[in-house]
Amino acid sequence: MTNQTMQDQDQISEESREWRGAHPALWIAIFGILIAFAWEMLQLPFYQSGGLSPAEAARRCGLASFGDAGIMVAAYLGASVGSGKTPWLVDWPISRFVVFLGIGLAITAMVEVLAVGADWGWSYSAIMPLVPGTKIGLIPIAMWVAVPTASLWLARRLGTGPR
């Protein structure tokens, strides 16, 4: 098969891509919870744990993962406003993706500002790097780029099939 034929087939498969199955928000939530849980567990050293037992740390990370997935779904739905009938993940336009990331980063930054040091919130450990000029941890901001991007990619892959 020639290089041109393979490129033509890729273009046809991209053009004929359509969404199949459950709403993308469901898959974003499922993948988001799973990936965020792993991230939450790995980032524990950047937070003061106060001697939590492993079970309590896992419980708190699990709750945080549900919150992270909720932010992902809210950001996806916000980025979907005005996109028409087809889920925007089919074509993955950069403008929708930027809105998605922007909504999520704004919510994450607000949650961090409100929760850090609050009686109901959490505290950073001494090793948490901060976003320059703020009191917001760099790790949760990095999380909100890596985890949602991976969740969107997996949701798209599941919803539209392999390339």
C-alpha positions as CSV (number, residue, x, y, z in Angstrom):
1,M,0.0,0.0,0.0
2,T,1.4,3.4,-0.9
3,N,1.9,6.2,1.4
4,Q,-0.7,8.3,-0.4
5,T,-3.3,5.5,-0.1
6,M,-2.7,5.2,3.7
7,Q,-3.1,9.0,4.0
8,D,-6.3,8.9,2.0
9,Q,-7.7,6.1,4.2
10,D,-6.7,8.0,7.4
11,Q,-8.5,11.1,6.0
12,I,-11.6,9.1,5.2
13,S,-11.7,7.5,8.6
14,E,-11.3,10.9,10.3
15,E,-14.1,12.4,8.2
16,S,-16.4,9.5,8.9
17,R,-15.8,9.4,12.6
18,E,-19.0,9.6,14.6
19,W,-20.0,9.1,18.2
20,R,-21.3,5.7,19.3
21,G,-22.6,4.7,22.7
22,A,-23.1,6.5,25.9
23,H,-22.8,10.2,26.4
24,P,-19.2,11.4,26.5
25,A,-19.7,12.9,30.0
26,L,-20.3,9.4,31.4
27,W,-16.9,8.2,30.0
28,I,-15.2,11.4,31.1
29,A,-16.5,10.8,34.6
30,I,-15.5,7.1,34.7
31,F,-12.0,7.7,33.3
32,G,-11.6,10.9,35.3
33,I,-12.3,9.1,38.6
34,L,-9.9,6.3,37.8
35,I,-7.0,8.4,36.6
36,A,-7.6,11.2,39.2
37,F,-7.5,8.6,42.0
38,A,-4.1,7.4,40.8
39,W,-2.9,11.0,40.6
40,E,-4.3,11.8,44.0
41,M,-2.5,8.9,45.7
42,L,0.8,9.8,44.0
43,Q,0.6,13.5,45.0
44,L,0.0,12.7,48.8
45,P,3.6,13.7,49.8
46,F,2.8,17.2,48.6
47,Y,0.0,17.6,51.2
48,Q,0.2,17.4,55.0
49,S,-1.5,14.2,55.9
50,G,-1.4,14.4,59.7
51,G,-0.6,10.7,60.0
52,L,-3.6,9.4,58.1
53,S,-4.0,5.7,58.0
54,P,-3.7,4.1,54.5
55,A,-7.4,3.5,54.5
56,E,-8.3,7.1,55.4
57,A,-5.8,8.4,52.8
58,A,-7.4,6.2,50.2
59,R,-10.9,7.3,51.2
60,R,-10.0,11.0,51.0
61,C,-8.3,10.5,47.7
62,G,-11.4,8.7,46.4
63,L,-13.6,11.6,47.5
64,A,-11.2,14.0,45.8
65,S,-11.3,11.9,42.6
66,F,-15.1,12.2,42.5
67,G,-14.7,16.0,42.9
68,D,-12.1,16.0,40.1
69,A,-14.4,14.0,37.8
70,G,-17.3,16.4,38.6
71,I,-15.1,19.3,37.5
72,M,-14.2,17.5,34.3
73,V,-17.8,16.8,33.5
74,A,-18.8,20.4,34.3
75,A,-15.9,21.7,32.1
76,Y,-16.9,19.4,29.3
77,L,-20.5,20.5,29.4
78,G,-19.4,24.1,29.5
79,A,-17.2,23.7,26.5
80,S,-20.1,21.9,24.7
81,V,-22.4,24.9,24.8
82,G,-23.3,25.8,21.2
83,S,-21.4,22.9,19.7
84,G,-24.4,21.3,18.0
85,K,-25.7,17.7,18.1
86,T,-22.4,15.9,17.6
87,P,-20.2,15.7,20.7
88,W,-17.2,17.9,20.1
89,L,-14.9,15.1,21.0
90,V,-15.4,13.6,17.6
91,D,-13.5,16.4,15.9
92,W,-11.6,17.7,19.0
93,P,-11.5,21.3,17.9
94,I,-8.7,23.2,19.7
95,S,-11.1,26.0,20.7
96,R,-13.4,23.7,22.6
97,F,-10.4,22.0,24.3
98,V,-9.0,25.3,25.4
99,V,-12.4,26.3,26.9
100,F,-12.5,22.9,28.6
101,L,-9.1,23.4,30.1
102,G,-9.8,27.0,31.0
103,I,-13.0,26.2,32.9
104,G,-11.4,23.3,34.8
105,L,-8.3,25.4,35.7
106,A,-10.5,28.3,36.9
107,I,-12.5,25.9,39.1
108,T,-9.4,24.1,40.4
109,A,-7.7,27.4,41.3
110,M,-10.8,28.6,43.2
111,V,-11.1,25.3,45.1
112,E,-7.4,25.5,46.0
113,V,-7.6,29.1,47.2
114,L,-10.7,28.3,49.3
115,A,-9.6,25.0,50.7
116,V,-6.0,25.5,51.5
117,G,-5.8,26.2,55.2
118,A,-9.5,26.1,55.8
119,D,-10.9,24.0,58.6
120,W,-12.6,21.7,56.1
121,G,-9.8,21.8,53.6
122,W,-6.2,20.7,53.3
123,S,-2.7,22.1,53.7
124,Y,0.3,21.8,51.5
125,S,3.5,20.2,52.7
126,A,6.8,22.0,52.5
127,I,7.7,20.4,49.2
128,M,4.7,21.6,47.3
129,P,5.8,24.0,44.5
130,L,3.6,27.0,44.1
131,V,2.4,28.8,41.0
132,P,4.7,31.9,41.0
133,G,3.0,34.9,42.6
134,T,0.2,32.8,44.2
135,K,-0.4,30.5,47.1
136,I,-1.8,27.8,44.7
137,G,0.0,24.5,44.4
138,L,1.6,23.7,41.1
139,I,0.8,20.0,41.4
140,P,-3.0,20.4,41.4
141,I,-2.7,22.8,38.4
142,A,-0.6,20.2,36.5
143,M,-3.1,17.6,37.4
144,W,-5.8,19.7,35.8
145,V,-4.0,19.6,32.5
146,A,-2.7,15.9,32.5
147,V,-5.6,14.0,34.0
148,P,-8.5,15.7,32.1
149,T,-6.6,15.5,28.8
150,A,-6.0,11.8,29.3
151,S,-9.7,11.3,30.3
152,L,-10.9,13.1,27.2
153,W,-8.6,11.1,24.9
154,L,-9.8,7.8,26.4
155,A,-13.5,8.9,26.2
156,R,-13.0,9.9,22.5
157,R,-11.2,6.6,21.8
158,L,-14.0,4.6,23.4
159,G,-16.8,6.7,21.8
160,T,-15.5,6.8,18.3
161,G,-13.6,3.6,18.1
162,P,-9.9,3.0,17.2
163,R,-8.4,5.2,14.5
